[in-house]
Amino acid sequence: MNVTVRLFARARELAGQSEVCVNVPEGLTVAELRHRLGQTCPELKSLLPHLMFAVDNEYVSEARCLGPTVEVAAFPPVSGG
């Protein structure tokens, strides 16, 4: 299955695009998606360990499994003052 990962902020800048399509088997975890995202888009490798993932508009853990119709977004850490 193909999972489209929407990228935000610095992740979008590094990738040079707002979305990345990753071909993955059904039932893949977010941790495995993180690894495959680095293979698909090597420009993100330095940021990958710090990205937070949301599935269907809810932040999720690394153990979350992905199905065929999920909406995935990746956010770098944000700081403010």
N, C-alpha and C positions, 0 to 999 in steps of 0.2 A: 504494500500500500504506500501511497505517497502522503507525507505529512508536510503541510506548509507551515513554517515557523515564521511568525511576524516578528520583526526586529525593531527595537526602539533605541533612541538616543545613541550612545557611543557604538553599540553593536551595529546599528544601521550605517553609521559613518564608516566603520572598519570594513563592513561587507560591501559597501557601495550599492546596497539595494535594501528595500524595506521588507522583503520576504525571501526565504530560502526554501526550496522544495527538497525534502530528504526522502529517499526511498527506503522504507523500513518494513520489517515483518510485523504483522498485527500482534498486539500484546507486548510490544517493546516498552521498556520502562523509560522514564525521563532520564535516568542516569545513562542508559544506552543511547538515547537520542542525543544527549550532550556530546558523547563520543563521536557519533556519526555526523553530527553537525560540524565538528572540527575537521572531519575528513572531507565533507562536502564543501565547506567554506573555510579553508585554512587561515584566512585573514582574521578569523575570530579566536584562534587558539589561545592567544594571551588573555583574552577576556572570558573564555569558557568556564574556568573554575569559579568565577564570580557571578555568573548569570543566574537570575531567578527565573523560574518558569511558571507560567499560568496555563491551565488547561480549562477551556470553557469559562473563562473570566474568573478563575479562582486559583490562587497560588497553591502549588502542589509540592509534595516531597519527591525525592529522587526515585522512590519506589512505585510511584503512580504508573500504572500501565496505560498505554494509549490504544484507543480503538480507531476504527476507520473514519469516523465523522467528527473527531475532536478538533477544536480550534486551539492552536498552541501559540503562545507569545513568549518572547525572551526579553528580559529586562536587566540591564546592568545595575549595579548598586548605585544609589543616589545619595548624595549628601547635601545638606543645606544649612543655612545658618539663621 
